[in-house]
Amino acid sequence: MTEPLSFELSRPAVDPPRLPEADVDGPGPADVLPHDMLRDRPPGLPRLSEPEIMRHYSRLASLNYSISENFYPLGSCTMKYNPVLNEQAAALPGFAGLHPYQDEETVQGALELMWRLERALCAVVGVERATLQPAAGAHGEWTALRMIAAFHHSREENRTEVLVPDSAHGTNPASAALSGFHVVEVKSGPDGRISLADLESKLSPRTAALMLTNPNTLGLFEREILDIAEMVHATGALLYYDGANLNAFMGICRPGDMGFDAVHMNLHKTFTTPHGGGGPGAGPVGVKADLVPFLPTPTVERTNGHLELDYKHPQSIGRVRSFYGNFGMLVRAYTYILAMGGDGLSQASQDAVLSANYLRKLVEGDLEMPHAGPCMHEFVASAHHLTTEHGVRALDVAKALLDRHFYAPTVYFPLVVPEAIMVEPTETESKETLDSFARAIKEIAAEARTDPQSLHAEPKTLPVGRLDEVAAARKINAYLVGQSEDPVLRWKAPGEGAPKEAC
Amino acid sequence: MPYLVHSPEDRAAMLETIGVESMDDLLVDIPQSLRLESLQLPNGLSELETMAQVQALADRNRVYPDRLTFRGGGVYRRFIPAAVSAVTSKPEFYTAYTPYQAEASQGTLQAIFEYQTLIAELTSLDVSNASLYDGATAVAEAAMMAYVHTGRNEVLVSGYVHPEYVQVLRVFGEGRGIKVRKGDQPNKKTAAVIFQQPDFLGLLVDAPALTRAAHDAGALAIACVDPISLAILASPGEYGADIAVGEGQQLGLSPSFGGPHVGFIACRRELVRKLPGRLVGTAHDAQGRRGFVLALAAREQHIRREKATSNICTNHSLCALAAAVYLTYMGPYGLRQVAEVSFKRAHHLAARLAALPGWELAFPERQFVNEFPVRVPKAPSVVKKLARKGILGGLEVNRWFRELKGVVTFTCTEVNDPSAIDELVAALGS
């Protein structure tokens, strides 16, 4: 089943919603504004009644898999249960109703929450201070790199390169480039960990920082992290921690103790704020003392129980978004941390590691494991053998899982593993769920041997089958070069230059 | 412990299956010197105790009623239809991930596609992306597009653009070596002229003239717009702007102390390949059924890495969904009604405030929509007096603009009913 677009459901005869009249003496726009300041024709928004709107969105909702209904073993994304209590907390009028420009005296509770959350996050990752301003992980990475640039600049050092392992998330090199750095790739060794020899050869007086995820994107702990930190610091560079994989070791160890100078966290991964179908998240950044002067402003300071927004940091990089960050997400994360406590967070990470190793064990007969275990909170398997022997690719495995009511693992990432299947079960999935997932993998592997063709045709049970992205890209290209009037990236009313079949 | 599912028996059985004795055997790669005893955090709480603590923090904040909130400055009180939160609180939407597996994410993908179309219609531009973080980062991303498109490294900020947006733009610009200059005289170095319509004070700028000036200098015109005002004001596409950006908080999102809200960005066809972030397009399956996919991914960080148009990955999908529900609920005429009611009430309020002894419009010759600057004698004490009476009065803007000492901006929307306006004026008179 598919659902028409709201624009296709729209009927011009539908009344607009009932809204208040102005009920005051005052001119309307046409009375005072010159004609050329006014809009020519009303925007082409759909016209639907509330019952139709609600049904439309309920039907759309039913077309989604989500963590509320499905196991979501999406590696590197930490799709754990989103506590409903968090939603209730963020919706409290005392938070949701606050204007960002209210006087400080009237928002003491909000500032206290931010202050406490900052301390809690610092305790988890082992750093001095943190900024809660960044809106997402990539935004946090970039914020950290701006601070690192400012740090080197303040020491009158001209460091232009950032080292990034070949297994890193794509946001790492992108954030480094947007921060004005030249990106230098560091190779992984055969054991899936960063090659110290290659690192050594790439470190130089030009190096501003090494960006590292630990455990890395293969789910492996960088055993030589203390040596790595020493090497990096010895050249005068800093060490940056990509917090995507923080769920592996809360309460077990801390990036700050490993020698990381700046640490970003994804509240929408580790700290259970919901992913929202692609945000909003929050990407706070914690830093060691050397970087504290460069934190974005304002910071939240507390003196004798009184809280204030402090803009007086002359070396600050400035502001990285409006207001104070995604406050609603901060409320959710703080609520989670309160409920879990230090003991709960530690247990959560241990369970995450346990579940990953358990699932890895269950599927290791059916998928290749390119690197030796144990893994941390996730593992990367490979469907390479299925591809070479039966023509079944990681994508086929992913789509076949969808037909079995599991969301798919991350596939084709990290790039260093062919036909990669990256699985992160998280601590909130039961042993029974993990068992059933392993059974599904076993079935799919068996089907790959007996009937590979049928796997190419999956998914069969979803609203749509595999969508032809190549044809879509071709059509978009035709539009962008002016050979077609079908934008593909939006709906257009028939007769507005779109072909008869609207999309 | 809350939200954890394994029983001690499960854990033991799982360790046995793995073939190890204890958790420590799974953590062997972590050097002993790094291992922690415990976190320096209090132990966890029951749900009852957790909520009591959180509620106590909420209670330490003062919430002004919608109708008595006359402060804007980028975040506004608006009527939010019940439909908005009824949709965004559906767990199928809020607990889904970025729609990487299209077939299992059609709900999110179609909703984003509808959002993109709504924003494109509102701005009269060709294509909108799936959302950005906020208005400030949307301005900065637009400036990056202009920098890449023109190969020029200076952007011009004209007039009273939201000061926090400009601050963010500067930090973004520093990373790429882009200079941010204030003024409205573009030259051969100018990549873009950025203006806000209405501006931070609520005043209307001559958007067509600024757009022409930008184009005459070979620069792009970036319009930072108020989405609700577009129901009545000429749209960026109508006056020829190349990129429209803005803050979408007014489209169904609560103030929430400044976030999460949503940044929007739309552009002309020629610039689509330079757009940051996600884009959703239509595609078809083997049976010819229409579906929706993430499109033009070759611009993005997970494919392009350091050559990506932006580093953005997680954006503000759920907020974009709220905006889509809001705009669909309002439709063209509902949105116009909201904009007109706000316009009329703001003009009514402006006339009454200007009639108070010693008060005057700060820029009487300039037009506005529903926010306006007033010169107020003893502004700080006036605003404090209103707070004592339970009214969130206007915003003193001289904290950002020294030349605007004594200038306070007031905003009025459909939530400020006539009796609330009477209360405000009475409180000022007393």
Boltz contact constraints between the chains, C-beta under 6 A:
constraints:
  - contact:
      token1: [A, 6]
      token2: [B, 114]
      max_distance: 6.0
  - contact:
      token1: [A, 6]
      token2: [B, 328]
      max_distance: 6.0
  - contact:
      token1: [A, 16]
      token2: [B, 331]
      max_distance: 6.0
  - contact:
      token1: [A, 16]
      token2: [B, 333]
      max_distance: 6.0
  - contact:
      token1: [A, 16]
      token2: [B, 334]
      max_distance: 6.0
  - contact:
      token1: [A, 17]
      token2: [B, 334]
      max_distance: 6.0
  - contact:
      token1: [A, 19]
      token2: [B, 337]
      max_distance: 6.0
  - contact:
      token1: [A, 20]
      token2: [B, 414]
      max_distance: 6.0
  - contact:
      token1: [A, 22]
      token2: [B, 341]
      max_distance: 6.0
  - contact:
      token1: [A, 22]
      token2: [B, 344]
      max_distance: 6.0
  - contact:
      token1: [A, 22]
      token2: [B, 345]
      max_distance: 6.0
  - contact:
      token1: [A, 23]
      token2: [B, 418]
      max_distance: 6.0
  - contact:
      token1: [A, 24]
      token2: [B, 345]
      max_distance: 6.0
  - contact:
      token1: [A, 24]
      token2: [B, 348]
      max_distance: 6.0
  - contact:
      token1: [A, 24]
      token2: [B, 418]
      max_distance: 6.0
  - contact:
      token1: [A, 25]
      token2: [B, 348]
      max_distance: 6.0
  - contact:
      token1: [A, 26]
      token2: [B, 344]
      max_distance: 6.0
  - contact:
      token1: [A, 26]
      token2: [B, 347]
      max_distance: 6.0
  - contact:
      token1: [A, 26]
      token2: [B, 348]
      max_distance: 6.0
  - contact:
      token1: [A, 27]
      token2: [B, 347]
      max_distance: 6.0
  - contact:
      token1: [A, 28]
      token2: [B, 340]
      max_distance: 6.0
  - contact:
      token1: [A, 28]
      token2: [B, 344]
      max_distance: 6.0
  - contact:
      token1: [A, 29]
      token2: [B, 232]
      max_distance: 6.0
  - contact:
      token1: [A, 29]
      token2: [B, 343]
      max_distance: 6.0
  - contact:
      token1: [A, 33]
      token2: [B, 367]
      max_distance: 6.0
  - contact:
      token1: [A, 37]
      token2: [B, 234]
      max_distance: 6.0
  - contact:
      token1: [A, 39]
      token2: [B, 232]
      max_distance: 6.0
  - contact:
      token1: [A, 39]
      token2: [B, 233]
      max_distance: 6.0
  - contact:
      token1: [A, 39]
      token2: [B, 234]
      max_distance: 6.0
  - contact:
      token1: [A, 39]
      token2: [B, 235]
      max_distance: 6.0
  - contact:
      token1: [A, 40]
      token2: [B, 238]
      max_distance: 6.0
  - contact:
      token1: [A, 42]
      token2: [B, 332]
      max_distance: 6.0
  - contact:
      token1: [A, 43]
      token2: [B, 121]
      max_distance: 6.0
  - contact:
      token1: [A, 43]
      token2: [B, 122]
      max_distance: 6.0
  - contact:
      token1: [A, 43]
      token2: [B, 332]
      max_distance: 6.0
  - contact:
      token1: [A, 44]
      token2: [B, 121]
      max_distance: 6.0
  - contact:
      token1: [A, 45]
      token2: [B, 327]
      max_distance: 6.0
  - contact:
      token1: [A, 45]
      token2: [B, 331]
      max_distance: 6.0
  - contact:
      token1: [A, 45]
      token2: [B, 332]
      max_distance: 6.0
  - contact:
      token1: [A, 46]
      token2: [B, 328]
      max_distance: 6.0
  - contact:
      token1: [A, 47]
      token2: [B, 331]
      max_distance: 6.0
  - contact:
      token1: [A, 53]
      token2: [B, 83]
      max_distance: 6.0
  - contact:
      token1: [A, 53]
      token2: [B, 328]
      max_distance: 6.0
  - contact:
      token1: [A, 53]
      token2: [B, 329]
      max_distance: 6.0
  - contact:
      token1: [A, 57]
      token2: [B, 87]
      max_distance: 6.0
  - contact:
      token1: [A, 60]
      token2: [B, 107]
      max_distance: 6.0
  - contact:
      token1: [A, 60]
      token2: [B, 110]
      max_distance: 6.0
  - contact:
      token1: [A, 60]
      token2: [B, 111]
      max_distance: 6.0
  - contact:
      token1: [A, 61]
      token2: [B, 90]
      max_distance: 6.0
  - contact:
      token1: [A, 61]
      token2: [B, 92]
      max_distance: 6.0
  - contact:
      token1: [A, 61]
      token2: [B, 93]
      max_distance: 6.0
  - contact:
      token1: [A, 61]
      token2: [B, 107]
      max_distance: 6.0
  - contact:
      token1: [A, 63]
      token2: [B, 106]
      max_distance: 6.0
  - contact:
      token1: [A, 63]
      token2: [B, 107]
      max_distance: 6.0
  - contact:
      token1: [A, 64]
      token2: [B, 92]
      max_distance: 6.0
  - contact:
      token1: [A, 64]
      token2: [B, 96]
      max_distance: 6.0
  - contact:
      token1: [A, 64]
      token2: [B, 105]
      max_distance: 6.0
  - contact:
      token1: [A, 64]
      token2: [B, 107]
      max_distance: 6.0
  - contact:
      token1: [A, 64]
      token2: [B, 108]
      max_distance: 6.0
  - contact:
      token1: [A, 65]
      token2: [B, 104]
      max_distance: 6.0
  - contact:
      token1: [A, 66]
      token2: [B, 91]
      max_distance: 6.0
  - contact:
      token1: [A, 66]
      token2: [B, 92]
      max_distance: 6.0
  - contact:
      token1: [A, 66]
      token2: [B, 95]
      max_distance: 6.0
  - contact:
      token1: [A, 66]
      token2: [B, 96]
      max_distance: 6.0
  - contact:
      token1: [A, 67]
      token2: [B, 95]
      max_distance: 6.0
  - contact:
      token1: [A, 68]
      token2: [B, 91]
      max_distance: 6.0
  - contact:
      token1: [A, 68]
      token2: [B, 95]
      max_distance: 6.0
  - contact:
      token1: [A, 74]
      token2: [B, 97]
      max_distance: 6.0
  - contact:
      token1: [A, 77]
      token2: [B, 97]
      max_distance: 6.0
  - contact:
      token1: [A, 81]
      token2: [B, 3]
      max_distance: 6.0
  - contact:
      token1: [A, 82]
      token2: [B, 95]
      max_distance: 6.0
  - contact:
      token1: [A, 83]
      token2: [B, 3]
      max_distance: 6.0
  - contact:
      token1: [A, 85]
      token2: [B, 47]
      max_distance: 6.0
  - contact:
      token1: [A, 89]
      token2: [B, 54]
      max_distance: 6.0
  - contact:
      token1: [A, 92]
      token2: [B, 58]
      max_distance: 6.0
  - contact:
      token1: [A, 93]
      token2: [B, 63]
      max_distance: 6.0
  - contact:
      token1: [A, 94]
      token2: [B, 58]
      max_distance: 6.0
  - contact:
      token1: [A, 94]
      token2: [B, 59]
      max_distance: 6.0
  - contact:
      token1: [A, 94]
      token2: [B, 61]
      max_distance: 6.0
  - contact:
      token1: [A, 94]
      token2: [B, 63]
      max_distance: 6.0
  - contact:
      token1: [A, 95]
      token2: [B, 58]
      max_distance: 6.0
  - contact:
      token1: [A, 96]
      token2: [B, 254]
      max_distance: 6.0
  - contact:
      token1: [A, 96]
      token2: [B, 256]
      max_distance: 6.0
  - contact:
      token1: [A, 97]
      token2: [B, 63]
      max_distance: 6.0
  - contact:
      token1: [A, 98]
      token2: [B, 61]
      max_distance: 6.0
  - contact:
      token1: [A, 98]
      token2: [B, 257]
      max_distance: 6.0
  - contact:
      token1: [A, 99]
      token2: [B, 71]
      max_distance: 6.0
  - contact:
      token1: [A, 99]
      token2: [B, 75]
      max_distance: 6.0
  - contact:
      token1: [A, 99]
      token2: [B, 255]
      max_distance: 6.0
  - contact:
      token1: [A, 100]
      token2: [B, 75]
      max_distance: 6.0
  - contact:
      token1: [A, 100]
      token2: [B, 257]
      max_distance: 6.0
  - contact:
      token1: [A, 100]
      token2: [B, 258]
      max_distance: 6.0
  - contact:
      token1: [A, 101]
      token2: [B, 71]
      max_distance: 6.0
  - contact:
      token1: [A, 101]
      token2: [B, 73]
      max_distance: 6.0
  - contact:
      token1: [A, 101]
      token2: [B, 395]
      max_distance: 6.0
  - contact:
      token1: [A, 106]
      token2: [B, 62]
      max_distance: 6.0
  - contact:
      token1: [A, 107]
      token2: [B, 61]
      max_distance: 6.0
  - contact:
      token1: [A, 108]
      token2: [B, 60]
      max_distance: 6.0
  - contact:
      token1: [A, 109]
      token2: [B, 57]
      max_distance: 6.0
  - contact:
      token1: [A, 109]
      token2: [B, 58]
      max_distance: 6.0
  - contact:
      token1: [A, 109]
      token2: [B, 60]
      max_distance: 6.0
  - contact:
      token1: [A, 109]
      token2: [B, 61]
      max_distance: 6.0
  - contact:
      token1: [A, 110]
      token2: [B, 61]
      max_distance: 6.0
  - contact:
      token1: [A, 110]
      token2: [B, 257]
      max_distance: 6.0
  - contact:
      token1: [A, 112]
      token2: [B, 57]
      max_distance: 6.0
  - contact:
      token1: [A, 113]
      token2: [B, 57]
      max_distance: 6.0
  - contact:
      token1: [A, 120]
      token2: [B, 41]
      max_distance: 6.0
  - contact:
      token1: [A, 123]
      token2: [B, 40]
      max_distance: 6.0
  - contact:
      token1: [A, 123]
      token2: [B, 41]
      max_distance: 6.0
  - contact:
      token1: [A, 135]
      token2: [B, 133]
      max_distance: 6.0
  - contact:
      token1: [A, 136]
      token2: [B, 314]
      max_distance: 6.0
  - contact:
      token1: [A, 138]
      token2: [B, 311]
      max_distance: 6.0
  - contact:
      token1: [A, 138]
      token2: [B, 312]
      max_distance: 6.0
  - contact:
      token1: [A, 138]
      token2: [B, 313]
      max_distance: 6.0
  - contact:
      token1: [A, 142]
      token2: [B, 311]
      max_distance: 6.0
  - contact:
      token1: [A, 170]
      token2: [B, 301]
      max_distance: 6.0
  - contact:
      token1: [A, 170]
      token2: [B, 302]
      max_distance: 6.0
  - contact:
      token1: [A, 170]
      token2: [B, 305]
      max_distance: 6.0
  - contact:
      token1: [A, 171]
      token2: [B, 301]
      max_distance: 6.0
  - contact:
      token1: [A, 171]
      token2: [B, 311]
      max_distance: 6.0
  - contact:
      token1: [A, 171]
      token2: [B, 313]
      max_distance: 6.0
  - contact:
      token1: [A, 173]
      token2: [B, 305]
      max_distance: 6.0
  - contact:
      token1: [A, 173]
      token2: [B, 306]
      max_distance: 6.0
  - contact:
      token1: [A, 174]
      token2: [B, 301]
      max_distance: 6.0
  - contact:
      token1: [A, 174]
      token2: [B, 308]
      max_distance: 6.0
  - contact:
      token1: [A, 174]
      token2: [B, 311]
      max_distance: 6.0
  - contact:
      token1: [A, 175]
      token2: [B, 311]
      max_distance: 6.0
  - contact:
      token1: [A, 177]
      token2: [B, 306]
      max_distance: 6.0
  - contact:
      token1: [A, 178]
      token2: [B, 175]
      max_distance: 6.0
  - contact:
      token1: [A, 178]
      token2: [B, 311]
      max_distance: 6.0
  - contact:
      token1: [A, 179]
      token2: [B, 175]
      max_distance: 6.0
  - contact:
      token1: [A, 180]
      token2: [B, 175]
      max_distance: 6.0
  - contact:
      token1: [A, 183]
      token2: [B, 306]
      max_distance: 6.0
  - contact:
      token1: [A, 221]
      token2: [B, 29]
      max_distance: 6.0
  - contact:
      token1: [A, 221]
      token2: [B, 30]
      max_distance: 6.0
  - contact:
      token1: [A, 223]
      token2: [B, 29]
      max_distance: 6.0
  - contact:
      token1: [A, 251]
      token2: [B, 39]
      max_distance: 6.0
  - contact:
      token1: [A, 253]
      token2: [B, 30]
      max_distance: 6.0
  - contact:
      token1: [A, 253]
      token2: [B, 34]
      max_distance: 6.0
  - contact:
      token1: [A, 253]
      token2: [B, 35]
      max_distance: 6.0
  - contact:
      token1: [A, 253]
      token2: [B, 36]
      max_distance: 6.0
  - contact:
      token1: [A, 257]
      token2: [B, 34]
      max_distance: 6.0
  - contact:
      token1: [A, 274]
      token2: [B, 94]
      max_distance: 6.0
  - contact:
      token1: [A, 274]
      token2: [B, 95]
      max_distance: 6.0
  - contact:
      token1: [A, 275]
      token2: [B, 97]
      max_distance: 6.0
  - contact:
      token1: [A, 276]
      token2: [B, 94]
      max_distance: 6.0
  - contact:
      token1: [A, 276]
      token2: [B, 317]
      max_distance: 6.0
  - contact:
      token1: [A, 276]
      token2: [B, 318]
      max_distance: 6.0
  - contact:
      token1: [A, 277]
      token2: [B, 93]
      max_distance: 6.0
  - contact:
      token1: [A, 277]
      token2: [B, 96]
      max_distance: 6.0
  - contact:
      token1: [A, 277]
      token2: [B, 108]
      max_distance: 6.0
  - contact:
      token1: [A, 277]
      token2: [B, 317]
      max_distance: 6.0
  - contact:
      token1: [A, 278]
      token2: [B, 98]
      max_distance: 6.0
  - contact:
      token1: [A, 278]
      token2: [B, 315]
      max_distance: 6.0
  - contact:
      token1: [A, 278]
      token2: [B, 317]
      max_distance: 6.0
  - contact:
      token1: [A, 279]
      token2: [B, 314]
      max_distance: 6.0
  - contact:
      token1: [A, 279]
      token2: [B, 315]
      max_distance: 6.0
  - contact:
      token1: [A, 279]
      token2: [B, 316]
      max_distance: 6.0
  - contact:
      token1: [A, 279]
      token2: [B, 317]
      max_distance: 6.0
  - contact:
      token1: [A, 280]
      token2: [B, 260]
      max_distance: 6.0
  - contact:
      token1: [A, 280]
      token2: [B, 316]
      max_distance: 6.0
  - contact:
      token1: [A, 280]
      token2: [B, 319]
      max_distance: 6.0
  - contact:
      token1: [A, 281]
      token2: [B, 314]
      max_distance: 6.0
  - contact:
      token1: [A, 317]
      token2: [B, 171]
      max_distance: 6.0
  - contact:
      token1: [A, 318]
      token2: [B, 167]
      max_distance: 6.0
  - contact:
      token1: [A, 318]
      token2: [B, 171]
      max_distance: 6.0
  - contact:
      token1: [A, 319]
      token2: [B, 167]
      max_distance: 6.0
  - contact:
      token1: [A, 319]
      token2: [B, 168]
      max_distance: 6.0
  - contact:
      token1: [A, 320]
      token2: [B, 171]
      max_distance: 6.0
  - contact:
      token1: [A, 321]
      token2: [B, 133]
      max_distance: 6.0
  - contact:
      token1: [A, 321]
      token2: [B, 134]
      max_distance: 6.0
  - contact:
      token1: [A, 321]
      token2: [B, 136]
      max_distance: 6.0
  - contact:
      token1: [A, 321]
      token2: [B, 137]
      max_distance: 6.0
  - contact:
      token1: [A, 321]
      token2: [B, 168]
      max_distance: 6.0
  - contact:
      token1: [A, 322]
      token2: [B, 134]
      max_distance: 6.0
  - contact:
      token1: [A, 322]
      token2: [B, 136]
      max_distance: 6.0
  - contact:
      token1: [A, 322]
      token2: [B, 164]
      max_distance: 6.0
  - contact:
      token1: [A, 323]
      token2: [B, 258]
      max_distance: 6.0
  - contact:
      token1: [A, 323]
      token2: [B, 259]
      max_distance: 6.0
  - contact:
      token1: [A, 324]
      token2: [B, 258]
      max_distance: 6.0
  - contact:
      token1: [A, 326]
      token2: [B, 259]
      max_distance: 6.0
  - contact:
      token1: [A, 326]
      token2: [B, 260]
      max_distance: 6.0
  - contact:
      token1: [A, 327]
      token2: [B, 256]
      max_distance: 6.0
  - contact:
      token1: [A, 327]
      token2: [B, 257]
      max_distance: 6.0
  - contact:
      token1: [A, 327]
      token2: [B, 258]
      max_distance: 6.0
  - contact:
      token1: [A, 327]
      token2: [B, 259]
      max_distance: 6.0
  - contact:
      token1: [A, 328]
      token2: [B, 256]
      max_distance: 6.0
  - contact:
      token1: [A, 328]
      token2: [B, 260]
      max_distance: 6.0
  - contact:
      token1: [A, 335]
      token2: [B, 54]
      max_distance: 6.0
  - contact:
      token1: [A, 338]
      token2: [B, 45]
      max_distance: 6.0
  - contact:
      token1: [A, 338]
      token2: [B, 50]
      max_distance: 6.0
  - contact:
      token1: [A, 338]
      token2: [B, 53]
      max_distance: 6.0
  - contact:
      token1: [A, 339]
      token2: [B, 2]
      max_distance: 6.0
  - contact:
      token1: [A, 339]
      token2: [B, 44]
      max_distance: 6.0
  - contact:
      token1: [A, 339]
      token2: [B, 45]
      max_distance: 6.0
  - contact:
      token1: [A, 339]
      token2: [B, 50]
      max_distance: 6.0
  - contact:
      token1: [A, 340]
      token2: [B, 44]
      max_distance: 6.0
  - contact:
      token1: [A, 341]
      token2: [B, 42]
      max_distance: 6.0
  - contact:
      token1: [A, 341]
      token2: [B, 43]
      max_distance: 6.0
  - contact:
      token1: [A, 341]
      token2: [B, 44]
      max_distance: 6.0
  - contact:
      token1: [A, 342]
      token2: [B, 38]
      max_distance: 6.0
  - contact:
      token1: [A, 342]
      token2: [B, 39]
      max_distance: 6.0
  - contact:
      token1: [A, 342]
      token2: [B, 41]
      max_distance: 6.0
  - contact:
      token1: [A, 343]
      token2: [B, 43]
      max_distance: 6.0
  - contact:
      token1: [A, 343]
      token2: [B, 44]
      max_distance: 6.0
  - contact:
      token1: [A, 344]
      token2: [B, 1]
      max_distance: 6.0
  - contact:
      token1: [A, 344]
      token2: [B, 44]
      max_distance: 6.0
  - contact:
      token1: [A, 346]
      token2: [B, 39]
      max_distance: 6.0
  - contact:
      token1: [A, 347]
      token2: [B, 1]
      max_distance: 6.0
  - contact:
      token1: [A, 350]
      token2: [B, 23]
      max_distance: 6.0
  - contact:
      token1: [A, 351]
      token2: [B, 4]
      max_distance: 6.0
  - contact:
      token1: [A, 351]
      token2: [B, 6]
      max_distance: 6.0
  - contact:
      token1: [A, 353]
      token2: [B, 26]
      max_distance: 6.0
  - contact:
      token1: [A, 354]
      token2: [B, 14]
      max_distance: 6.0
  - contact:
      token1: [A, 357]
      token2: [B, 18]
      max_distance: 6.0
  - contact:
      token1: [A, 357]
      token2: [B, 26]
      max_distance: 6.0
  - contact:
      token1: [A, 358]
      token2: [B, 14]
      max_distance: 6.0
  - contact:
      token1: [A, 358]
      token2: [B, 18]
      max_distance: 6.0
  - contact:
      token1: [A, 361]
      token2: [B, 17]
      max_distance: 6.0
  - contact:
      token1: [A, 361]
      token2: [B, 18]
      max_distance: 6.0
  - contact:
      token1: [A, 374]
      token2: [B, 26]
      max_distance: 6.0
  - contact:
      token1: [A, 402]
      token2: [B, 103]
      max_distance: 6.0
  - contact:
      token1: [A, 402]
      token2: [B, 104]
      max_distance: 6.0
  - contact:
      token1: [A, 408]
      token2: [B, 101]
      max_distance: 6.0
  - contact:
      token1: [A, 427]
      token2: [B, 4]
      max_distance: 6.0
  - contact:
      token1: [A, 428]
      token2: [B, 3]
      max_distance: 6.0
  - contact:
      token1: [A, 428]
      token2: [B, 5]
      max_distance: 6.0
  - contact:
      token1: [A, 430]
      token2: [B, 5]
      max_distance: 6.0
  - contact:
      token1: [A, 431]
      token2: [B, 10]
      max_distance: 6.0
  - contact:
      token1: [A, 459]
      token2: [B, 103]
      max_distance: 6.0
  - contact:
      token1: [A, 462]
      token2: [B, 103]
      max_distance: 6.0
  - contact:
      token1: [A, 463]
      token2: [B, 106]
      max_distance: 6.0
  - contact:
      token1: [A, 464]
      token2: [B, 103]
      max_distance: 6.0
  - contact:
      token1: [A, 464]
      token2: [B, 285]
      max_distance: 6.0
  - contact:
      token1: [A, 464]
      token2: [B, 289]
      max_distance: 6.0
  - contact:
      token1: [A, 464]
      token2: [B, 291]
      max_distance: 6.0
  - contact:
      token1: [A, 465]
      token2: [B, 285]
      max_distance: 6.0
  - contact:
      token1: [A, 465]
      token2: [B, 286]
      max_distance: 6.0
  - contact:
      token1: [A, 466]
      token2: [B, 285]
      max_distance: 6.0
  - contact:
      token1: [A, 467]
      token2: [B, 102]
      max_distance: 6.0
  - contact:
      token1: [A, 467]
      token2: [B, 283]
      max_distance: 6.0
  - contact:
      token1: [A, 467]
      token2: [B, 285]
      max_distance: 6.0
  - contact:
      token1: [A, 467]
      token2: [B, 291]
      max_distance: 6.0
  - contact:
      token1: [A, 467]
      token2: [B, 293]
      max_distance: 6.0
  - contact:
      token1: [A, 468]
      token2: [B, 283]
      max_distance: 6.0
  - contact:
      token1: [A, 468]
      token2: [B, 284]
      max_distance: 6.0
  - contact:
      token1: [A, 469]
      token2: [B, 283]
      max_distance: 6.0
  - contact:
      token1: [A, 469]
      token2: [B, 293]
      max_distance: 6.0
  - contact:
      token1: [A, 472]
      token2: [B, 281]
      max_distance: 6.0
  - contact:
      token1: [A, 472]
      token2: [B, 283]
      max_distance: 6.0
  - contact:
      token1: [A, 476]
      token2: [B, 281]
      max_distance: 6.0
  - contact:
      token1: [A, 476]
      token2: [B, 295]
      max_distance: 6.0
  - contact:
      token1: [A, 480]
      token2: [B, 272]
      max_distance: 6.0
  - contact:
      token1: [A, 488]
      token2: [B, 281]
      max_distance: 6.0
  - contact:
      token1: [A, 488]
      token2: [B, 282]
      max_distance: 6.0
  - contact:
      token1: [A, 489]
      token2: [B, 127]
      max_distance: 6.0
  - contact:
      token1: [A, 489]
      token2: [B, 279]
      max_distance: 6.0
  - contact:
      token1: [A, 489]
      token2: [B, 281]
      max_distance: 6.0
  - contact:
      token1: [A, 490]
      token2: [B, 116]
      max_distance: 6.0
  - contact:
      token1: [A, 490]
      token2: [B, 117]
      max_distance: 6.0
  - contact:
      token1: [A, 490]
      token2: [B, 120]
      max_distance: 6.0
  - contact:
      token1: [A, 491]
      token2: [B, 117]
      max_distance: 6.0
  - contact:
      token1: [A, 503]
      token2: [B, 282]
      max_distance: 6.0
  - contact:
      token1: [A, 503]
      token2: [B, 290]
      max_distance: 6.0
